[in-house]
Amino acid sequence: MFNIAEGIGTERGRESQIPCLLESLGIPYSGSDPVSLAISLDKYLTNVVLNRENVPVPFMTLFRSEDDLRNVDMLFQDNNETYIAKPRWEGSSKGVFRDSICRNPNELKRNVLRIFERYRQPAIIEAFLPGIEITAGIVGNGSDARLLGMMKISERKPSDDGVFLYSLEHKRDWLECILYEGPEAINEKVRREAAMIALDAFHALELRDIARIDMRMDGQGQLRVIDINPLPGLSPYYSDLPILYSLSGGNYHDLISQISRSAFNRYSLPWLEG
């Protein structure tokens, strides 16, 4: 079974629903297992696991209820601190808007309360990383996992304040707003670092067959993982993984074939060319 199911409902275990069912029936399937899928959808747990495994991540703190907002002034003791507010377990930039940037306690409180009200889940506050954004694809398993390709993501028309946020609004109007550039647009040293970090993150979360790893650079030039996508979108027209693979010299048929072959090999099933 080639698994692309994101499940139903709004809880953090929704992407695990179909894999749990398939495992209970003994049906082989592509992609990561239920545990890795559930952890990766939870941005806070992902950050905790990656940090423990020495994969670079941004500072993050969790807000479970309005009571947690009482001491937010402490986060802004340094006047240069900037954060971004996100729902704890959403994907595809859902809940991330142009005004999700928090430069002061009032903006932080407003964003956190919006997440509570609109998404009925905890909010995370993450240090905003001002550098370039890179997303990388990984295919395979264990020591055979390898880089599929990567791309740089930026705005076609930079905003007045120079801050780029790959927000829900941007993704909905990506043809007009977003510039995707292949690996040749990324410094060679940064490419090597991005590939290493993406593979380390893939292994730290014990992912399988396919994943997309999103990274941004901090103010000191360090790439940090901001999101893990073990169930990446696969639309040939607008999903990041097919786009980055195409920009890296691949084609859509080969992408699907590599994912499928990885799953077949993991189950020791015969692979027939054609």
N, C-alpha and C positions, 0 to 999 in steps of 0.2 A: 504494500500500500504506500503510495507516494503521499505523505501527509502535508497538507497545507491548511488544515483546519485550526482556526483560532478559538473554537468553542463558543459557548453562549453564556450570557450573564455578564456580570461586572466584577466578579471576584478574581483574585490573583491566580487561582488554580485553573482558570478556564482553558488555557492552552494545553493543559494536561488531560483534558476530558477524553479526547479521541485516543491518544496513546494509552491511557489506562484501559479503555475498552478493548483496544487491539491486543494489548498484552494479556488481558484476561481471557481472550479468545485464542491466543497463540498465533496471531497473525503478524508476520514481519512488516515493519514499516520504516520509512525513512525519517531521519532527523533524531533529535535528542529525546531522552526518556522523560517521563513525567516530572521527576524531581528537578532536573536541570531546567526544564521549561518553566516550572513554577518559580524557581529561584530567580531566573533571569528576567522574568516579567516584573519582579519586585525590585525596584531600583535601589531601595535601601539595603536589602539583603545582598544584592549583587555587589554593591559598594563594599560591604563588610567582608564578603568572601574574597574579593579581589585584593583589598588592602591587606588582608591576612596572608595572602599568597604573594605579596610584594609586587603586585601589578599596580602601576601608578594610577591613582584615581583622584578626583577633586575632593576637597573637604565637603562633607555632607552632614546635615542634621535632620532629625525627624520630628514632625509635628502631628501628634495623634488626635489632639483635641484643642479647644480654645484655651485651656489652662496652660498649654505649653507656650503660649504667646506672651506670657507675663514678663519674661526676661529677655525679649528679643533685642533690647538696647545693647546688651553685651556683645552681640554679633557685629555691632558697628562702632566698636571702640576705636578702631582704625578708620579714619575718614575715607580711606581709599577702598574699603571693602564693598564689593558688589556681588550679589547673589542672583540665582535664577530659581523660581518656584515651579515645581512640577508635581503632578499627581504621582502617588507612590507606585501604582501598577497600571499604567497605560502605555500604549505604544503609538508609533506613527505620529509622534509629536502632539498627540491628543492632550489638551489641557495646557499646551505651551503656546503662548501668544506673544506678540510684539511687546506687550506691556508686562510680561512675566519677569522682567528684570527688576531687581529690588536694590535700590541705592540708599534706602533709609528705612527705619522701623515701620513707618506708616505704609510704605509700598509693600513691605514684606507681609504685614498683617492683612492688607487688602487682598493680596494674592493667595495667601493661605486660606483665608475665609472663603474666597471664591471657589477654591478647590473643594473645601468641605461641603459647600452648598451645592455645587454643580456635579461633582463626581462621587460624593458620599464615600470618601476614603481619605486616609492620611495624606499629608503633603510632605514633600522633601524640599529642603533648601540646600542648594548646591553652589559652591563657589563658582562664579562666572569666569570662564577662561577666555581671554581676549584674542587668542591667536587663531591660526588656521584650523579648519575642520577637515578631517580626513575620515573616510570610511573604507574598511578593508574587508574582503571576502575570504573566508577560510573553508576548505573542503577536505574531507578525509576523516581519519580516526587515529588516535594515539600518535605514534611516531611517524605515521604516514600522512598526518594532517599537513596541509601546505597552503600557501597563499594563492588565491585565485586572481587577485588584482586589487587595485585601490584607486580612489579618486579624491580629488580636492573639491570641496563644496564651498561656494561663496555667492555673494549677491551680484547680480548683473549691474545694478545701480546702487552703490553704497549709500546707506542712510546718512542723514545730516550729522548724526553723532558718531558715525563710524562703527557702530555696534552691530554685528551680524548675529542673528539668532535664527536657526533653522526651525522656524515656527510652523504651526498648523496653517496659518495664512499663506506662508511661503510654499508649503507643499501643495496646497490646493491650486496655486497659480504658478507652478514651478517653471513652466515654459517662459513666462514673462519675467519671473523674479530671480531664478536660480541659474548659476553657471556651474556646470559640471566639467572638470578637467581631469584628464588621465594622469597616469603616474609621471609622465614627462614634465608635468607642471610642478612637481614636488622635488625639492632638493634631495640628492641621492642619500645623504646621511639621514635625513628625516624619513625617507622611504624605508631604509633598513631598520630604523628604530620602530616605525609603525608596524612593519611586518613582524618584528620580534614581539612587540607588545600584544598585537592581535593574536598571535599563536599562544602566548603565555596566558591570555585571558580565556581563550578557547579551552586550553588544558585545565586551567584553574577551576572552571565551572563544569568540567567533564562533559563537554558538548560532543555531539556526534554528527558526522556527515556534512553538515553545512551550518554556517553562521555568518553574520555580518557584525563587525565590531566598529563602533563609532568612537572617534577620538578627537580631542581638541588640544591645542597647545596653550600652556599657561604663559604668564608674563616673563618667565625665566627660560622659555624655550623647551620645557618638558612636555611631551605628549602625555595625556591622561585619558583613560577610558571613561566615556560619559554614558554609553549605552551598549547593551548586548542584545543581539537579535538572532536567537537560535531558530526562529521561524520567520525568516525574512520574506518580504513581498517578492513575488516572482512574475509580476506582470512585465511582459517584454517592452511595454511602452512607457511606463512611468516609475517602476520600482527601482530602488537604488542599486540592488545587487546586479540585475541584468545590465543596467546602465554602466556600472563600474567595470563589469566583465567585458562589455563591448569596447569601452574606452581603453581597456588593457589588451585588446586584440582578439578577444574571443567572440563566439556567436551563441545565440540562445540555445540552439539544439545541443551544442557541446556542453553548455552549462547544466542543462537538465540531465544529460547523459552522465556527467561527472558525479552529480549528486546521487543519481540512481545507482551507478556502479559502486560508489562508496557504501551504500546500504546493502547491496547484494554481497559485497565482499565481507562486510561485518557479519552477515548471517551465513557465510560460506555457501552462498547460492551461485549456481552457474550463470555467467553473464554471456548473453548471445549478442554479437555485433549485428547492427543493421537497424 
